[in-house]
Amino acid sequence: MKANEVLMEQQQAATILPPVSPPSPTHNIWARALRPADAFDWLTKGWEDFINQAGLSLIYGVIVYLISVAIVSGLFALGRDYILFPALAGFLVVSPILAVGLYEKSRRLESHRPVTLAHMLFVKAESGGQILFTGVLLCLLMILWMRAAVLIYALFFGLLPFPGLDHIAPMLFTSGVGWAMLVVGSAVGGLFAAFSFAISAFSIPMLLNDHVDALTAMGSSTALVWNNLRTMLTWAAIVLALFLVGLATGLLGLIVIYPVLGHATWHAYRSVTPKLSGFVAEQS
């Protein structure tokens, strides 16, 4: 009897409760109709911005080049050449914040406003001090990576002094310990590079152009990179390849390469802006 009563109660409940529809698919606000080939379009537009009033971009590139040479020379003068390679890798971490003047030039060209070197050197970001906060975080991330690189060297070679740039290649490539350090160091460096690229790919231009806080900008940048991964991996490969070309020329190539990549980064940001701006406005 009890089993029949329970069955009848379940049948009555089924007739009372309305049918439940499956949840509707949610729209991914971070996905864009981007193709890997779009990364090359950004580079082309970056070149077009570079040759438009090219003198301004060249001066900016020369300034970045001189700063880079001064830092490298300082490392040698202070006997800190053992952190040269981590420092060069760390340059990629902080380079988005250094390029804010290039973003400003591209922004002004896009809106048909006059642009001068003063506009590029003394940028007024829409987010105010939030862009400075992001820059400090990127600098701290670079310092952390450099310390990690020194610790990795110490873990594999102990207290053995740094042999100098002339002897580091044989030390790394002719011993098992050297190869092990290269593998571990590359893996750790790759994690730092992936994280810094994700949080800075779109956040700095966003902070320049929109009234948004630093954490929202970095979170939005990470979501956009993850949800458009194929295109962003292509863009990261282009940036890395051109940076290596700049290193191969003794940093001289950065005078042109750095401004072109800076302008191209602005166009990468603009390619995701239409939907993004509305979302950021709603969250602010």
N, C-alpha and C positions, 0 to 999 in steps of 0.2 A: 504493500500500500504506500509506504513512504517513497519508494522508488517511482511509483506512478505519480504521486503528488508532486515530487520534484520535477519530473518530466513535464507535467502540465504547467507548472510555474514557469519553467524555461520557455515553453511554447508561448505562454501569454506574454512574457517579457519580450520575446522576439517580435510579437505583433505590435507591441507598444513602441519599442525603440525604432526610430527612423533608420533607414539604411545609411551606412557611412561610406562616403566616396573616398577613393584613394587621394592622397595629397597631390596637388598640382605641382608640376615641375617648377623649380625656382630658377629665375634668370640669373646667370652669372654676370654680375656687374663689372667684373674685372677682365673678362675675356674680350678681346678685340679681333677684328677680322684682319689680322696681320699675317704676312707671309715672310719667310726667311729673306726673300729678295727685297723686302722693304728696308732691311738694314742697309743695303747698298744705296737705296733711294735717299735715306737719311744722310749718308756720306756725300752723295752728289749735291744735296741741298746745302750741306755744310761747306762744301767747296765753293758753291755759288755765293754764300754769305762771306766767305773768306776773300774772294776777289772783288766783292763790292766794298769799296773803301779799304783795299787790302793793306794800306799802310797802318791802319789802326790795329788790325789783327796781327801784323808782323811785329809791331812794337810790343804788343802783349806777349807774343811768342818769345821775343828777345828777352823780356823781363823774366818769364818763366825759365828760359834757358840760363840766364845769369844767376838766378836763385839756385838752380840745380847745380851749376858748376861751383858756386860758392859753398854749397853743402858738401859736395863730393870732396872739394879741396880741403874743407875744414876737417872732414873725417881723416884724411891722410895726414894733415898737419898735427892732429891730436892723437895720432896712432890708433885710430878707431877703424882702420880699413877692414877689419874683420866683420863689421856690420854693413859693408857697402852693398852687398847683394840684397840683404833684407831691407835696407833703406831704399834701394831702387824699386823693389817690389812694393814697399810701403807707399811709394809715390803714387801708384795706381789707386791706393786707398783714399788719399787726400786730394787727388787731382780734380774730382768733381767740384769741390768747394773752391779750388783755385781758379776754376773756369767760369765763375759767376759773371765776370765782366764780359766774357764771350757770349753767354746766354743773353745778357742785357743788350749787346749789339744786335743779335738776331731778333730779339723781341722788338727793338725799335725799328729795325728794317722791315719787319713783318707788318707793323702798324704805321709805316711810312712817316716815322718821326725822325728828326735829326739825331745824329749820334756823334759824339766826340770822345776823345780819349778820357776826358774827365768823367763822362757818363759811365765808361767801362771800369774805371779805377775806383770811383766812389759811388757804388751801386746802392740804391735805396730799395730794399726788398719789401714787398707787400706784407710779408709776415713779421717785419721788424727784427727783433733780436733772436727770433727762432732759428734763423739761418746761421747765426753765429753759434748757437747752442749745438746745432748739427755739425758744424765744422769742428767744434771742440771734441765731440764724440768720435768723429772720424780720425782726428789726431791721436786721441787716446787709443783707438783701435790699431793705428799704425805702430804706436809705441809698444803696445801689447804684443803685436806680431814680431817686432824686432827683438823683444826680450825672449819670446818663445824660440826664435831662431837661435839665439845665443845658448839657451838652455838645451836645445836639441844637440847642438855641437858639443856641449860639455858632457851630455849623457853618452855620446858615442866615442869621443876622444879624450874625455877626462880633462886633466889640467894641461894637456899638451898645447903649447902656444900656437896661435894662428900662424901658419907657415908663410903667409904673404900671398899676394895674387899670383906670383910667378910659379908657386909650387902647389897651389890649392887644387888645380885640375888633376895632376898625377895622384895626389893624396886621396881624392874622391873616386877617381875612375879606375884605379889600379889595386884597390883593396876591397875586401868584402864589407868591412866596416864602413868604408866610404859609400859604397852602393846602398847599404842599409840606411845610412843617414840621408842620402838623397831621396830614397823612397818615403821614409817617414817625414822628412822635411817638406817634400812636395805635397804629401797628403795633408799635413797640417796647414801649410801655406794655401793649398787649394780651398780648405774650409774658410780660412780668413778671407780669401779673395771672393769666394761665392757670397759670403755674408755681406761684405762691404759693397759688392756690386749690387746685390739685391736691395739694400737699404738706400743706396745713393743714386741708382740709375735714373730715377725720376724725381726724387725728393728735393734736390737742390733747385732745379728749374721750377718745381711746384711752389717752393717756399718763396722764390723770387716773384712769381706771377700771381699767387693766390694768398689770401689771408687765412692761413692754416697753421696749426701748431706742428712742431718738429716730429713728435711721435706719430701723429696722424699721417704726415707726409712720408715718413720712413715706412710705416706699416702699409700705406697705399702703394708705395714703390715696390715693396716685397711682394704684395699680392699681384700686382701687374706683371712683374717678372715671372712669377710662378705660373700664372695662367696664360702666359704667352711665351712659353719656355723656348720653343724652337727658334722663334725670331730673336729672342734675347740672347740665346746661346750664340747665334750667328753674329749678333752685334758685339758680344764679348770677345769672340774670336777675332773680329776685325780690329777692335781696340788693342788687343794684345799683340797682334801681328804688326800693326803700325807702331806700337810702342817699342817693340823689339827692333824695328827698322831705325827708330830714333836712337836707341842705344848703340846700334851698330855704326852709326855715323858720329859717335862720340858726343851724343846729345844735340848736335847741331840740327839734326832733322826735326827735333821737337819745335823749332822755330816756326815751321809750317804745319807739322803734323798735329801739334797740340791745339792750335786755333781751329783747324778743320774739324777735329774730333769734338771740340767744345761746341762749335756751331751745329754740328750734326746731332749732338746730344739734345740741343734745344728742339730740333725738329722731331727727334724720337719722342720727346715729351709732348709735343703738339699733336702727334699722331694718336695719342691716347686721351687728349684733353677733352674733347666734346662731351663724353659721358662722365669723365672723371670730375670735372668741375662742378657739375650738378650734384654729385654725391657728396663732395667735400663741403659744398655750401649747406647741404642738409644737415651734415654732421657738426658744423660749426655753431 
